[in-house]
Amino acid sequence: MKPLFNADSAMRSAVVVMVSTYVAFALGLVTSALVARSLGPEDFGRYSYLVWLVGLLVVLGNNGLPTTAIKFVSEALGRDAIGSAREVHGLLERRSWLFLGILSLAFFALVPFFLPTGWEKARWVFMAIAVFSVVTKAGYIFKVSVAKGYGRFDVEAWTTVAASALNVVAVGVLMALRAPLLAFMALFAAMCLVHLLLSAAMLRRGGIVAARTAAVPSDRVRRHLFWTAVVTIVYGLSNRAIETYMLNRFAGPAAVGHFSIAHALSGAGISLLASGLTTILMPMMSHGLGAGGPGRVNQIMAASLRYFTFLGLLAAGMGAFLSAPVVELMYGTRYAPAVPALQALFVVAGATIADGAFYALFATMDLQRERVVLTMASVLVTLLLSLVLIPRFGLAGAVCAYAATRVFVFAGLVAWTRRATDLDIPWKELALLYLSALLAAASALAVAAAWDGYWADIACCALFAGIFVSTTLLLKAWYAEDVLRLEGLLQRHPRLSAMFGARLAWLAGRLP
């Protein structure tokens, strides 16, 4: 098959991937809310635990193989060596099935340690559902990764959207039938299979096939696979794995469900924003490094820190004030304990959203080893804090452990960046942004203390946003070039430019 790496295909793929990501994420939130309303906090916690466990085992089972497949398949195609691409495809696919087999045997032996709290069915039922989901989901992820190596980003986009839409309908049917927990778990496993079958069909129709002949991996493949596996596995353990496992063991399934809700909703408001910005930032930094050297990268990084921080603090404040009505509207009053956790995760994630800019800088400046070391340290910090806090404080302890670890990682990123690069961090402007957020939050909280209800939450959200933006301008946390850059963007939209162009020009004249 001819790979699709020309400019037009790249642009179309970028649009398809972006749209499909947001659509699938929205459908996932709808599915989660429907399942939660149907099952109740206890059983929804067990369902969330299964979803988390499958995700973790998929990461461990794939252990970097998908990323290695993307790199070396696309590299071979760049040399017009389709035969080599198929050999790499076949080699890594066979290793994938081998690793999944070993992981499944290990899980069979250790399943008593991974059962959801209060599980009343036979162990083999949970084991069968979990292993089937892991094998099919891991196979799906590997196949779409190979497709990406061919430039076929649409495979993941279309399969994800189609399966997510089908899942919403199926969950709605089970909800109408008042189906039990086991039915929803079985549906989750079936949807993992649907992902695999759809992706396999698209690859087969596109002529993307693996070579059947055995191939010996080169030293480059072995080395890349090793370090990618290390990064992937460490990241999997650092992504709320410890907190979720210990909540299940010490606080019960309801706490797992509340923590899952808080993480999902805060991710909708913060993580998607950060990932979108990082996607844009990494190519800009790489281009800047080639065009102007480290100095140009530093300029991009300094501006990015201010933009990341502004958007993160804005999202954090608005999300915190809207947490209660959003949780009650989507999940119902039974999930009110998730509100404080969601508010805390919003604030912490928004205040440290600039870590995405540091990660982009690490990748651009080839500081991946440093990132691995820092991530491993964060796993140890999370483990220590979780052991101390979760058995005693339950959900609140998990939130504190997660928040403290995120702050630790952010501080480590700042310290390591200053040590390894000549980055001039805009401390003054960042301090003014944080000060503006504190002043806006204090004003909105004063109103919230005297006024209760949905309309109060909405009013406080709007008040925070207005005061925060206005205060950043009054304190001159921006430069004239920032306003002029915004004015340039508005010129692409004549109506907006006519409405705000003169005001922005006036504002630019009063900023340094």
N, C-alpha and C positions, 0 to 999 in steps of 0.2 A: 504494500500500500504506500502511496505517496504521502509523505509527511506534510503537515500544514503549518509552515512557519513563516509565510509571507506577511507583509504588514497588514493587508486587509483582513486576513484570517485572524491575526493576532488581535486586532481591534474588535472584531466580531466576537471572538472568544472571551475577551475581557468583559464585554458588555453582558454576554450570556452568563458568565460565571458570577459576576456581581449581582445581577438580578436574581439568578437561581439561588444564590446564597441567602439573600434576604427573604425570598419567598419560602424557601425550605425552613429557615429559622422561624419565621412567623407561623408556618403550619405546625412546626414542632411545639411551639408554645401553646397553640390551640389544642393540639393533641394532649399535651401534658395537663392542661386545665380540664379537659373532658374526663380524662382518666382519674384525676384527683377528685372531681365532683362525684364520679360514679363509685369510687372505692372507699373514700374516707381516709383520714390521716394515717391510720395504722397500715392498712393494705397498700395505700399509695406509697408509703415509705418503703415497703418491701419491693414494690414494683420499681421505684427509683433506685433502690440498691442493686437490683438485677441489671438495670440499664448501665449503672456506673461500673459494676463488676465486669460486664461484657466489654465495655469500652476499655477498661484497664487491661484485660486479658488480650484484647486485640492488639493493643500497643506492644505488649510483651511478646505476643506471638509473631507479629510482623517484624519487630525489632530492627527497624531501619531498612528493610528490604524494599518497600515502596519507593523511598527516596533514592536509593541506589539504582533502582530500575529506571526512574525518570532520568537520572543523570547519564547513565551509560547507554541506554537505548537511544536517547536523543543525540548523544555524542556520536554513536555509530552511524546514525542516519545523517548526521552532518558530514560524514565522510562518504556518504552514498553507499554504505556497507549494510544493506538491509539484512543480509545473511548473519552478520555479526550481531545486529540488533535482535534478531530472532533467537540466536544462541544465548545471549544475555537474558532475554525473556524466559527461555526455557530453564536455564540454570537457576535463576532466582526463584522461579515458580516452584521448581522441585524442592529447593531449600525451604520455601515458605510452607509447603505441605509437611515437610519433615519437622520443622519447628513447631507447627501447630499440633502434630501428632504427639510430640514430646510434652508440649504444654498440656494437652488434654489428659495424658496419663498422670502428670503431676497433679492436675486438678482433681482427678478421680481419687487420688490418695489423700489430698488435703481438704476435700470438700466439707468435712465437719467444721473446719475453722472458718468457712466462708458462707455458711447458711444464714439467711436473714433471721433476725431475732423473732421468735414466735412462730417459726415455720412449722406447720402441723402436718404437711404431706410427707410422703416418703422422700428420703434424701435423693434417690435416683431420679425423681421427677425434676427437682431443681437442677440437678447435675446435667440431665439430658437437655433441658431447655437452655441452660447456660452454654454448654459445649457446642450444641448445634448453632446457637446464635453467634458464638465466637468464630467458629470455622467459616460460616457463610459470610459474616461481615468482614472478616479478615481477607477472604478470597475476593470479595467485592472491592475492597480498598486497594488490593494489589492490582486488580485488573484495570481500575480507573487510573492508577499510577502509570501503568504501561501505556495506556491510551494517551496520557499527558506527554509521555516520551515521544509519541508520534505527533504531538501537536493537536490531539483530539480532546480538547478540554470540554467539549460539549457532552461527552459520554457521562461524566460525573454530574454535569448540570442537569441534563434531562432525566437521568435515572433518579436523582435525588428528588427533583420536583414531582415526578410521576409517582414515585413510591410514597412520598410524604402526603400527597393529595389522596391517594388510595388509603393510606393509613388513617387519615382523618375520618373518611367515610366509614371504614371498618370499625373504628373506635366508637363512632356515633351509633352504629348498629348494636354493638355490645352494650353500650350505655342504655339504649332503649330496651334491651332485653334484660337489663339488670344482671349482667354476667358477673361471675365471681373473679377473684384475683387470677386464678389459674388461666382463665380464658384470655385475659389481657396479656399475661406473660407469653402464652402460646402465640398470640397475635404478633407480639414483638419479635419472636423467633421467626415467624412466617414472613414478616416484612424484611428481615435480614436476608432470607432466601430470595425474596422478590428483587432486592437490590442486586444480588449476585446474578440472577437469571437475566435481568434486563441488561446489565453491563456485559455479560458474556454474549448475549445476542447482538449487541451493538458492535462489539469487537469482531465477532465472526462475520457480520455483514460488511465491516470495514476492511476485512482481510488482514487483521492483526492477529497473527498466530505465532506460537512458540515453536522453536526447532525441537525436534524429537531427539536429535543426537546429543550425546553428553558433551559438555564443554568444561574445561579446566579454568577456574577463575584466575585472572591475572593478579599480580601484587597490588595494582592500583585498585582493583575491585575489592580485594580482601581488606585493604587499608581503609578505603572509603566506607565499606560496610561496617567495619569494626567501630569507627568513630561515630558514624551515623546511628548505629545501634545504641552506643553509650548515651548519646544525646537524647535519643527518642525514649529510651527506658527511664532515664533520670527525669525527663520532663513528665512522663506518665505518672511517676511516683510523686512528683511535686504538684500535680494538678488536682488538688483536693482529695487525693487518694487516701492519705493517712487519716484526715478528718472524717471522711465518710465511713471508713472501716471502723474507726473507734466509736463513732456515734452509734453505729449498729450494735456494737458490743456492749457499750456502757449506758447509752441513753435511750435506746429503743428505736423502732422503725419510724415512729411519727417524727422524731427529731431529724432522721435522715431525709424524710420528705420535705420538712420545712427548710432544711439546709439546701436541698436540691432546688426548691422554688426560688430561694433567695439568690442562689448562684445563677440560675437560668435567667431570671428577670434582670439582674444587674449586668449579666453578660449581654442581654439585648440592648441595654442602654449604653454600656461602656465598651465592652470587648469588641463588638462589631465596629464601633467608631474607631477604636485604636487599630484594629486590623486593617481597616480601609486606609487610614492615614499611613500606616507602615508600608502597605503595598505601594503607595505612591512615593514614599520617602526613599526606599531602598534604591530604585533606579535613579532617582535624582542625585543621591549621594555618590553612586557609582559613576555616573556621568560627570559629576563635579570633580571627583578624584582624577578622572582621566583628563578633564579639560583644564582644571586649575590647581590640582594637587591638594594636599591636606588643608591648605588655607581655605580653599573654596568649600571643602567639606565642613570645616569649622563654622563658616558663615551659614551654611544651610542648617547645620545642627543647632546653632544658637537661635535662629529664627523658629525652627521646628519646636524647640523646647517651649517657647512662649506660646505658640499656637496650640500645641498639644495640651499644655497646662490650662489655657483659657477654656478650651472646649471641654476638657475633663471636669474642671470645677463647675462649669455651667451645667453639664449633664448630672454631676453628682448632687448639686443642690436641688435641681428640679426633680430628679428621681427620688431623692429622699422625702420630699414633701408629697409626692404623688404615690408613695409606696402603699399606704393604707388603702386608698380607693382602688388601686390597680389590683392588689391581692384579693380584696373582697369581691371586686367585679369579676375577676377571672376564676378564682378558686373557691370563693365563698367564705363565710365567717368562721368556719371550722379551722381555717388555716391562718387565723390572726397571729399566732406565735411567729409566723415567718416574717411579719412586718418589721420588727426591730432588727432582725438579721439582715433583711434586705436593705434597710436604711444604712446600716453599718457598712455593708459591702459596697453600696453605691458611693459612700463618702470616701472609703479607702481606695477603691478602684479609680475614682475620679481624681483624687489628689495625687495618685501615682501613675496616671495614665501616660506620662512622659517616658515611662520605661520602654514603651514601644520605639521611641526615637533612639534610645540608647542601644536597644537590640539591633536596630537597623545600622547604627554606627559600628557595632561590634562585627556584624556580618561584612560590612564594607571594608573595614580595616583589618580583616582576618584575625579577629580576636575570639574565635569560636572556642578555643581551649579555655580561655578565661571564663567564658559563659558557662561551660560545663562545670568548672570548679565552683562557680558561684551558685549554680543550680543544685549541685550536690550539697553544698553547705546549707542551702535553704531547706532541703529535705531533712537534714539533721535537726535544724531549728524547729521545723514543723513537728517532727517526731517528739522532740523533747517537750515542746509546749503542749502538744496534744495529750501526752502521757500525764502531764501535771494538771491540765485544765479540764479536759473533757470528762473524766470520771467524776469530777466534783461539780462542774457547772453545766454539763450537757451541751445543748445547742449554743449557749452563750460562750462556753469555753472553746467550741469549735470555731466560732466567729472570731474570737480574740486570737486564737492560734493562727488562723488564716490571715487576719489583718496584720498581726505583728510580723509574720513571715514576709508578707508583701512589702511592708515598710523596710524590713531588713534587706531584702533584695534590691529595692530602689536605692537605698543608701549605699549598698555595695556597688551598684552600677555607677553611681556618681563618683564614688571614691576611686574605683578602678579606671574609669574614663579619665579622670584628672591625672592619674598616675601614668597611664599608657599613652596619652595623647596631649596635644597642646590646646585642647578645647578651652575657650574662654566662655564659661557659663555666665549667662546674663542674670546674676544674682539679684540685682536691684529690681529689674522688671518682674522676675518670678516672685519676689517678696511682695511687690505691689499687687500682683494678681491674687496671691493667697490672702493678703490683707483685705482686698476688695471682697473676696468670697466670705471672709469672716464677718465683715460689717453687714453684708447682705443677709447672711444667715441669722445674725443677731436680730436684725430688724424683722425678718419674716417670722422668727421664733417668738418674738414679742407679740405679734399679731395672733399667732397660733395659740398662745397661752390664754388669750382672751376670747377666742372664737373657735368653735369645734364643728366638725362635720365635713362633708364632701366639698362644699363650696369654699369652706375655709382652706382646705388643702389646696384647691385649685388657685385660690387667691394668693396664698402664700408662695406657691410655685411661681406665679407670674410676678409677684412682688420681688422675690429673690432674683429672678432673671433681670428685671428692670434695674434694680439697685446695683447688682453686680456689674452689668455692662456699663452703666453710667459712672460708677465709681472707678472702674479701670480707666475711663477717659479723663475723669477729673484728676486722678492721681498721676496721669500721664505714664501709664504702663505700656503705651504704644509709641511708635515712631511715625513720622510723616510718611515714610516709605511704605509702612503697613497699610495706611489709609489709601495711598495712591495705588497700591497693588489691588486693593479691593475695588477701587474706582475703575481700574482697568478691566477687572472681571465683569463689572456691571455694564460696561460698554458693549458687551456681547448681547445685552438685553436692553433695547432702546427704551422701553417703558420704565424699567427700574432705574436706568441711568438718568432719565428725565426727572424722576421723582427724588432721587437721592444724590445725584451727581454734584449739584451746587453745594449741598450741605457737607458732603465729604471733602470737597475742595476747601471749604471754609475751615473744616476741622483740621485738615492737613496743615494749614497755615499756622495753627496754634500748637502744634506738637513739635518736639525736637527732631 
